Amino acid sequence: MELSNRIAVVTGGASGIGEALALRYHEEGAKHVVVADLDGDGAKAVAARIGGSGFGVDVSDAAAIEDMVKEVERDQGPIDVFFSNAGYVTFGGLEAPIEDFQRMMSVHVNAHIIAARTVLPGMIERGEGYLLSTASAAGLLSQFGSLHYAVSKRAAIALAEWIAITHGHQGIRVSVLCPQAVQTNIEENSPDKERISGGGAFAVASGDGTLKAADVAQVCIDAMREERFHILPHPEVEEYVKRKGQDVERWIGGMQRWQGSLFTDETHPATWLTKR
């Protein structure tokens, strides 16, 4: 899909990858770019830079997303592209409150469902539309130190696959973004930022380099032009996924050894349940 003369929505657009892609959509000639974020002032500031619209919304609030889409389509026209991007990270395992897991699922999975349910009917009626969602390389591989992040990002990829399979024949194109480390404020915005910052469990994601958000945005533009499903800004991830598929037992063994090198006996996830 080319972005010229398209109307696009970007959630989590006040900073990071969302901000970078909103700017790139504008540079690609989008007719109008909608920037949405829990940080409403930040969303409006980004939108003001590109002549777009800014909204302060909770992406897991179906009514708020529906109201935003109705307003945009009333004032600007049909939405062609919806980039469902908002997210955050936590630290913890089986001992963490189930409410924390449910909250993360609401942002990393339910929000994508809400977005799709809201814009797909119009897209299907017109015979085309593009859904792009942010997951993570963690969704393809796993995440040391964060049960909630690993599981919710895996679910986000499964959801994107299902939509692509189910609605592809109706002109709906789907891509899922799965980066490793990117220069964003995702850790700063985390409720567990003191436990995450500088921690080896999350630092491993930068082993293949930490990308600038603008570089990830460009990879997304290229992938959308080619209508590729997996968007892998770190090309090494493709090889890791192949190895996992070829011999999952060996892959799990390797991950177990790697995890063991990252934690002391006191901080190892296996001990967390006994420290409640």
MIKOL-43698 format. One record per residue (C-alpha): x negated, y negated, z negated; residue in three letters. Coordinates in pm, 1 decimal. Last residue first. Layout:
residues N
((X,Y,Z),ala)
...
//
This chain:
residues 276
((-561.3,1345.4,-4774.9),arg)
((-921.7,1458.7,-4781.8),lys)
((-870.4,1832.3,-4717.7),thr)
((-709.3,1767.4,-4378.7),leu)
((-1006.0,1556.9,-4274.3),trp)
((-1263.9,1834.2,-4312.2),thr)
((-1232.7,1980.8,-3963.5),ala)
((-1260.2,1630.0,-3820.4),pro)
((-1627.8,1611.1,-3929.4),his)
((-1694.8,1305.5,-4145.1),thr)
((-1842.5,1470.5,-4453.9),glu)
((-2031.3,1743.5,-4269.1),asp)
((-2179.9,1473.5,-4048.5),thr)
((-2024.5,1395.1,-3713.2),phe)
((-2147.5,1336.7,-3357.7),leu)
((-2356.7,1650.1,-3304.2),ser)
((-2065.8,1875.5,-3397.6),gly)
((-1851.9,1707.3,-3134.7),gln)
((-2107.1,1798.1,-2869.1),trp)
((-2113.3,2160.7,-2982.9),arg)
((-1734.3,2184.1,-2973.9),gln)
((-1724.0,2012.3,-2634.2),met)
((-1968.8,2266.6,-2494.4),gly)
((-1764.6,2554.0,-2626.2),gly)
((-1449.1,2400.9,-2480.8),ile)
((-1616.1,2373.0,-2139.0),trp)
((-1746.5,2728.8,-2149.3),arg)
((-1398.1,2858.3,-2223.7),glu)
((-1245.5,2629.9,-1958.1),val)
((-1460.8,2772.2,-1680.6),asp)
((-1385.5,2642.1,-1330.0),gln)
((-1120.4,2392.6,-1434.4),gly)
((-1341.0,2229.3,-1696.7),lys)
((-1628.3,2209.5,-1450.7),arg)
((-1405.0,2043.2,-1194.3),lys)
((-1279.2,1793.0,-1451.4),val)
((-1635.7,1701.7,-1545.3),tyr)
((-1723.8,1651.8,-1177.4),glu)
((-1432.4,1414.0,-1125.4),glu)
((-1527.4,1226.3,-1442.2),val)
((-1871.3,1145.4,-1300.6),glu)
((-1705.6,907.1,-1054.9),pro)
((-1641.6,650.9,-1332.3),his)
((-1368.4,430.7,-1183.8),pro)
((-1153.8,742.9,-1145.6),leu)
((-814.3,663.2,-993.4),ile)
((-627.3,990.5,-950.2),his)
((-323.3,970.4,-722.8),phe)
((-477.6,805.2,-417.5),arg)
((-254.0,576.2,-211.8),glu)
((-544.3,464.6,13.0),glu)
((-463.7,95.6,-38.2),arg)
((-369.0,178.1,-394.8),met)
((-710.8,336.9,-449.0),ala)
((-895.0,32.8,-312.3),asp)
((-694.8,-204.6,-531.0),ile)
((-751.8,18.5,-834.4),cys)
((-1128.4,28.5,-773.4),val)
((-1121.5,-351.8,-755.8),gln)
((-943.7,-370.7,-1090.1),ala)
((-1203.9,-140.6,-1245.3),val)
((-1477.1,-378.0,-1128.8),asp)
((-1291.0,-675.8,-1276.6),ala)
((-1259.2,-494.9,-1610.2),ala)
((-1636.4,-463.7,-1628.9),lys)
((-1763.2,-110.0,-1654.5),leu)
((-1941.7,57.3,-1944.6),thr)
((-2180.3,326.0,-1828.4),gly)
((-2174.6,703.0,-1798.9),asp)
((-2242.5,751.1,-2169.3),gly)
((-1993.7,479.0,-2255.6),ser)
((-1723.6,728.9,-2353.0),ala)
((-1967.2,877.6,-2604.1),val)
((-1936.3,557.8,-2808.9),ala)
((-1591.1,664.6,-2925.4),phe)
((-1699.0,956.5,-3143.6),ala)
((-2032.4,790.1,-3216.8),gly)
((-1872.8,507.6,-3412.5),gly)
((-1995.6,151.9,-3357.9),gly)
((-1647.8,13.2,-3410.2),ser)
((-1396.2,293.5,-3456.1),ile)
((-1354.7,305.0,-3834.3),arg)
((-1330.8,-74.2,-3867.3),glu)
((-1103.6,-93.7,-3560.7),lys)
((-847.4,148.4,-3702.9),asp)
((-538.7,-69.8,-3638.0),pro)
((-682.9,-112.1,-3288.2),ser)
((-683.0,-453.9,-3122.6),asn)
((-1061.3,-486.5,-3146.0),glu)
((-1097.1,-137.4,-2999.4),glu)
((-885.1,-222.8,-2695.2),ile)
((-1063.1,-557.9,-2647.8),asn)
((-1191.4,-472.5,-2299.2),thr)
((-1528.4,-393.5,-2140.0),gln)
((-1449.4,-50.6,-1996.3),val)
((-1559.4,291.7,-2120.4),ala)
((-1408.4,594.0,-1943.1),gln)
((-1144.9,531.9,-1681.3),pro)
((-835.9,733.3,-1586.7),cys)
((-591.4,521.8,-1382.9),leu)
((-283.6,708.5,-1261.7),val)
((-141.7,651.0,-914.6),ser)
((210.8,699.6,-784.4),val)
((378.1,626.3,-452.1),arg)
((756.4,634.6,-426.4),ile)
((886.4,670.5,-70.5),gly)
((1174.8,901.4,-152.8),gln)
((974.6,1215.4,-72.1),his)
((732.4,1119.4,-347.2),gly)
((1004.4,1115.8,-610.0),his)
((973.4,1450.4,-787.2),thr)
((607.4,1531.4,-728.6),ile)
((478.4,1180.1,-793.7),ala)
((708.7,1139.5,-1095.1),ile)
((592.3,1470.3,-1240.4),trp)
((224.9,1390.8,-1188.1),glu)
((264.5,1052.0,-1357.0),ala)
((431.3,1219.1,-1654.6),leu)
((155.0,1477.9,-1684.2),ala)
((-102.4,1197.1,-1679.0),ile)
((76.0,1008.9,-1956.8),ala)
((102.2,1331.9,-2157.8),ala)
((-274.9,1375.1,-2145.9),arg)
((-308.7,1013.8,-2264.0),lys)
((-73.8,1080.4,-2553.9),ser)
((-258.7,1396.2,-2658.6),val)
((-611.7,1255.3,-2653.9),ala)
((-514.0,922.8,-2812.3),tyr)
((-315.4,1079.4,-3093.8),his)
((-578.0,1342.5,-3177.3),leu)
((-847.7,1078.9,-3205.2),ser)
((-1197.9,1168.7,-3322.5),gly)
((-1338.0,1309.5,-3001.8),phe)
((-1109.0,1239.0,-2709.7),gln)
((-1001.2,1494.6,-2450.1),ser)
((-1087.4,1580.9,-2084.5),leu)
((-818.9,1467.0,-1840.0),leu)
((-629.5,1247.3,-2083.1),gly)
((-956.3,1125.7,-2232.5),ala)
((-1051.9,1004.2,-1884.1),ala)
((-776.7,757.7,-1959.2),ser)
((-410.5,682.2,-1889.2),ala)
((-313.1,358.8,-1719.5),thr)
((-10.1,365.4,-1496.1),ser)
((50.1,265.3,-1134.5),leu)
((397.4,297.2,-986.0),leu)
((444.0,187.4,-624.9),tyr)
((764.6,140.3,-431.0),gly)
((934.0,242.8,-108.5),glu)
((1266.1,347.9,46.0),gly)
((1463.7,37.0,-43.6),arg)
((1717.9,238.5,-244.4),glu)
((1433.7,436.6,-400.1),ile)
((1262.7,117.5,-511.4),met)
((1583.4,-19.2,-659.8),gly)
((1652.0,298.3,-856.0),pro)
((1283.6,330.6,-955.0),leu)
((1248.1,-2.9,-1137.9),val)
((1406.9,59.5,-1478.2),thr)
((1363.4,434.4,-1513.4),arg)
((998.1,402.0,-1412.6),ala)
((921.7,126.7,-1661.1),ala)
((1102.3,307.2,-1942.4),ile)
((917.5,630.3,-1866.8),ile)
((582.4,449.1,-1864.1),his)
((669.2,287.4,-2198.5),ala)
((766.9,627.6,-2338.7),asn)
((419.5,761.9,-2264.2),val)
((133.1,546.3,-2396.3),his)
((336.6,296.8,-2600.2),val)
((600.9,527.4,-2749.9),ser)
((347.8,807.9,-2777.7),met)
((129.8,579.2,-2988.4),met)
((418.2,500.8,-3220.5),arg)
((511.2,868.1,-3254.1),gln)
((153.8,955.9,-3345.9),phe)
((140.9,687.3,-3613.2),asp)
((477.7,807.1,-3750.3),glu)
((333.3,1158.2,-3775.8),ile)
((95.7,1023.5,-4039.7),pro)
((-269.5,1120.2,-3978.9),ala)
((-393.6,1449.1,-4128.2),glu)
((-390.6,1628.8,-3795.1),leu)
((-655.2,1397.0,-3657.4),gly)
((-774.4,1039.3,-3693.2),gly)
((-899.9,725.7,-3522.6),phe)
((-669.3,501.1,-3322.0),thr)
((-663.0,347.0,-2974.1),val)
((-444.2,96.6,-2792.5),tyr)
((-232.7,71.8,-2477.5),gly)
((-50.0,-143.5,-2226.0),ala)
((-98.1,-54.4,-1858.0),asn)
((225.0,11.3,-1674.3),ser)
((146.8,-141.5,-1332.9),phe)
((479.3,-183.4,-1152.6),phe)
((466.2,-257.9,-780.7),val)
((741.1,-353.7,-534.0),asp)
((975.4,-547.5,-762.9),ile)
((1274.9,-687.3,-576.9),pro)
((1315.2,-1066.5,-562.9),gly)
((1181.9,-1371.9,-744.4),gln)
((1453.8,-1519.3,-966.9),asp)
((1706.4,-1237.3,-993.7),arg)
((1446.0,-965.3,-957.5),glu)
((1231.7,-1123.2,-1227.2),val)
((1521.4,-1177.8,-1465.0),glu)
((1652.7,-823.9,-1421.7),lys)
((1304.2,-680.4,-1471.2),val)
((1255.4,-878.7,-1792.1),met)
((1593.4,-776.7,-1930.5),asp)
((1522.8,-409.8,-1855.5),glu)
((1181.9,-433.0,-2022.0),ile)
((1331.7,-592.4,-2334.6),ala)
((1613.5,-337.1,-2349.8),ala)
((1371.8,-47.3,-2319.6),ala)
((1147.7,-164.0,-2604.2),asp)
((831.5,48.2,-2573.1),ser)
((662.4,-220.9,-2364.5),val)
((701.8,-475.3,-2645.3),asp)
((747.7,-800.3,-2458.9),val)
((607.3,-1152.4,-2433.0),gly)
((661.2,-1253.4,-2073.8),phe)
((456.4,-1453.7,-1823.2),gly)
((556.7,-1544.7,-1469.6),ser)
((315.8,-1614.2,-1184.6),gly)
((142.2,-1921.7,-1047.0),gly)
((-198.2,-1757.8,-1069.2),ile)
((-357.0,-1931.1,-1367.1),arg)
((-18.6,-1982.0,-1532.3),ala)
((36.0,-1604.9,-1538.8),ala)
((-281.9,-1554.5,-1740.9),val)
((-172.4,-1816.5,-1994.1),ala)
((181.9,-1675.4,-2006.0),lys)
((51.1,-1331.0,-2089.9),ala)
((-176.0,-1469.8,-2361.7),gly)
((111.3,-1661.3,-2516.9),asp)
((328.9,-1350.2,-2507.7),gly)
((77.9,-1125.4,-2680.8),asp)
((292.5,-812.1,-2667.4),leu)
((212.6,-836.5,-2297.9),asp)
((374.9,-899.6,-1962.8),ala)
((227.3,-1067.5,-1654.4),val)
((454.9,-1093.8,-1350.9),val)
((278.0,-1151.0,-1019.4),val)
((452.8,-1314.2,-723.5),his)
((407.7,-1300.6,-345.8),lys)
((94.5,-1089.6,-376.5),ala)
((-181.9,-1214.1,-148.8),gly)
((-471.4,-988.6,-243.3),glu)
((-609.6,-1263.0,-466.0),glu)
((-286.9,-1257.5,-666.7),his)
((-307.4,-881.6,-707.9),tyr)
((-670.6,-927.2,-809.2),arg)
((-578.0,-1172.0,-1085.9),leu)
((-311.7,-936.5,-1220.7),ala)
((-567.3,-656.2,-1196.9),leu)
((-817.6,-839.5,-1414.8),ala)
((-555.6,-934.9,-1673.1),glu)
((-432.8,-577.5,-1700.7),gly)
((-785.3,-436.5,-1714.7),ile)
((-879.8,-655.0,-2009.2),gly)
((-653.3,-932.9,-2130.1),ser)
((-300.8,-1073.6,-2132.2),ala)
((-176.2,-817.1,-1882.2),gly)
((-84.1,-528.6,-2108.0),gly)
((198.0,-490.6,-1859.4),thr)
((150.7,-588.8,-1495.5),val)
((450.0,-646.0,-1267.1),val)
((410.6,-692.4,-891.9),ala)
((607.6,-866.0,-617.1),ile)
((456.5,-801.5,-275.9),arg)
((373.8,-1053.5,-0.4),asn)
((30.7,-898.6,58.0),ser)
((-37.0,-614.2,-183.1),leu)
((-114.7,-350.4,79.1),glu)
((0.0,0.0,0.0),met)
//
